Amino acid sequence: MVDAFVQSEVVDGDGDGAAAVMLRPVMNDPGASRGQRPSSLTRRARLGWFIAVGCLAALVHWSVVVALVDLGGWRPLVANVAGWAVAFTVSFAGHHRLTFRDVGAPVLAAGSRFVLVSFGGFCINEATYAALLGWTGLRYDAVLAVVLVLVAGITYLLSRHWVFLRSPGH
């Protein structure tokens, strides 16, 4: 995904085969025109913020669902929609202000793209959650925890192998 300000790429930061997703400003980064990458510390900090914000958003999502079901008597699948909506705001705000703060993407443009990616992940989440609630005898909160981890893994794999894949010749 490339726009006028941001170029994303997957890099092997530590040489251990684990790739990190990195977004870097093309027009505002003096090293970008010379093909230089941000320092390893910058990549690690960005990855750290990405993980921290993602974990916080998942915790918020799970907590909202549990509160609505246990305290409000909501059905788990309906509460899951509310949980995602609240977690979405936490996730976007955290990633925009912390993980990708140096990129400088306009809030409306970044928010529009983020809605599409997040909603796609939520559709997978809701379908998987509904299926597992119907097929297993597990408690709704345990099933939701499993689903949140599975969807995070799927999202990472799709991002690594498709969304942020370098196009040939770059």
C-alpha positions as CSV (number, residue, x, y, z in Angstrom):
1,M,0.0,0.0,0.0
2,V,1.6,3.2,-1.1
3,D,0.3,6.7,-1.0
4,A,1.9,10.1,-1.4
5,F,3.3,10.1,2.1
6,V,3.7,6.5,3.3
7,Q,5.4,3.4,1.9
8,S,5.1,0.1,3.8
9,E,7.4,-2.8,3.6
10,V,8.1,-6.0,5.4
11,V,11.7,-6.3,6.7
12,D,13.6,-8.9,8.5
13,G,14.8,-6.8,11.4
14,D,16.9,-9.3,13.4
15,G,17.9,-11.8,10.8
16,D,15.9,-14.5,12.7
17,G,13.3,-14.8,10.0
18,A,10.7,-12.8,12.0
19,A,9.5,-9.9,9.8
20,A,8.3,-6.6,11.2
21,V,5.8,-4.4,9.4
22,M,7.3,-0.9,9.0
23,L,5.7,2.2,7.6
24,R,7.9,5.1,6.8
25,P,7.3,8.5,5.4
26,V,8.6,8.8,1.9
27,M,8.4,12.6,1.5
28,N,9.3,13.6,5.0
29,D,12.2,11.2,5.6
30,P,15.5,12.5,4.2
31,G,16.9,9.0,4.1
32,A,13.9,7.7,2.1
33,S,15.1,9.2,-1.1
34,R,18.5,7.4,-0.6
35,G,16.7,4.1,0.1
36,Q,17.8,4.0,3.8
37,R,15.7,2.3,6.4
38,P,15.0,3.6,9.9
39,S,17.3,2.3,12.6
40,S,16.7,-1.0,14.2
41,L,15.7,0.8,17.4
42,T,12.9,2.6,15.5
43,R,11.6,-0.6,14.0
44,R,11.7,-2.3,17.5
45,A,9.9,0.6,19.1
46,R,7.2,0.6,16.4
47,L,6.7,-3.1,16.8
48,G,6.6,-2.7,20.6
49,W,3.9,-0.1,20.3
50,F,2.0,-2.2,17.8
51,I,1.9,-5.1,20.2
52,A,1.1,-3.0,23.2
53,V,-1.7,-1.2,21.5
54,G,-3.1,-4.4,20.0
55,C,-3.0,-6.1,23.5
56,L,-4.8,-3.2,25.1
57,A,-7.5,-3.1,22.4
58,A,-8.0,-6.9,22.8
59,L,-8.3,-6.5,26.5
60,V,-10.8,-3.6,26.1
61,H,-12.8,-5.7,23.6
62,W,-13.0,-8.7,25.9
63,S,-13.8,-6.6,29.0
64,V,-16.6,-4.8,27.3
65,V,-18.2,-8.0,26.1
66,V,-17.9,-9.7,29.5
67,A,-19.4,-6.6,31.2
68,L,-22.3,-6.4,28.8
69,V,-23.1,-10.1,29.0
70,D,-22.6,-10.5,32.8
71,L,-23.9,-7.2,34.0
72,G,-26.3,-6.2,31.2
73,G,-27.7,-9.5,30.1
74,W,-26.7,-9.0,26.5
75,R,-26.2,-11.9,24.1
76,P,-22.5,-12.6,23.5
77,L,-22.7,-12.0,19.7
78,V,-24.4,-8.7,20.2
79,A,-22.1,-7.7,22.9
80,N,-19.2,-8.6,20.6
81,V,-20.3,-5.8,18.2
82,A,-20.1,-3.3,21.0
83,G,-16.8,-4.6,22.2
84,W,-15.3,-4.3,18.7
85,A,-16.6,-0.7,18.4
86,V,-15.1,0.4,21.7
87,A,-11.8,-1.5,21.0
88,F,-11.7,0.0,17.5
89,T,-11.4,3.5,19.0
90,V,-8.7,2.4,21.4
91,S,-6.8,0.7,18.6
92,F,-7.0,3.5,16.1
93,A,-6.1,6.2,18.6
94,G,-3.2,4.1,19.9
95,H,-1.8,3.3,16.5
96,H,-2.3,6.8,15.1
97,R,-0.8,8.5,18.2
98,L,1.8,6.0,19.2
99,T,2.7,3.3,16.7
100,F,2.7,5.4,13.6
101,R,2.9,8.9,15.1
102,D,6.0,9.8,12.9
103,V,4.3,8.8,9.7
104,G,2.0,11.9,9.6
105,A,-1.0,10.3,7.9
106,P,-4.0,12.6,8.0
107,V,-6.6,11.3,10.6
108,L,-9.5,11.0,8.1
109,A,-7.5,9.2,5.4
110,A,-5.9,6.8,8.0
111,G,-9.2,6.4,9.8
112,S,-11.0,5.4,6.5
113,R,-8.4,2.8,5.7
114,F,-8.3,1.5,9.3
115,V,-12.1,1.1,9.3
116,L,-11.9,-1.2,6.3
117,V,-9.1,-3.4,7.7
118,S,-10.6,-3.5,11.2
119,F,-14.1,-4.3,9.9
120,G,-12.8,-7.1,7.8
121,G,-11.0,-8.5,10.9
122,F,-14.2,-8.1,12.9
123,C,-16.3,-10.0,10.3
124,I,-13.9,-12.9,10.6
125,N,-14.1,-12.5,14.4
126,E,-17.9,-12.6,14.6
127,A,-18.3,-15.5,12.2
128,T,-15.6,-17.6,14.1
129,Y,-17.1,-16.6,17.4
130,A,-20.6,-17.6,16.3
131,A,-19.4,-21.0,15.0
132,L,-17.4,-21.8,18.1
133,L,-20.2,-20.8,20.5
134,G,-22.4,-23.2,18.6
135,W,-20.0,-26.1,18.3
136,T,-18.3,-26.0,21.7
137,G,-19.6,-26.1,25.2
138,L,-17.1,-23.6,26.3
139,R,-18.0,-20.4,28.2
140,Y,-18.5,-17.4,25.9
141,D,-15.7,-15.4,27.5
142,A,-13.1,-18.3,26.9
143,V,-14.3,-18.7,23.3
144,L,-13.9,-14.9,22.8
145,A,-10.4,-14.9,24.1
146,V,-9.5,-17.7,21.7
147,V,-11.1,-15.9,18.8
148,L,-9.3,-12.7,19.6
149,V,-6.0,-14.5,19.5
150,L,-6.8,-16.4,16.3
151,V,-8.0,-13.3,14.5
152,A,-4.9,-11.4,15.5
153,G,-2.8,-14.2,14.1
154,I,-4.7,-14.3,10.9
155,T,-4.5,-10.5,10.5
156,Y,-0.7,-10.6,11.1
157,L,-0.2,-13.4,8.6
158,L,-2.4,-11.6,6.0
159,S,-0.5,-8.4,6.6
160,R,2.9,-10.1,6.4
161,H,2.2,-12.2,3.3
162,W,-0.2,-10.0,1.4
163,V,-1.0,-6.5,2.6
164,F,2.5,-5.3,3.3
165,L,4.3,-7.5,0.8
166,R,6.8,-5.7,-1.4
167,S,5.9,-5.5,-5.0
168,P,8.4,-6.9,-7.4
169,G,11.1,-4.4,-8.4
170,H,11.1,-2.5,-5.0
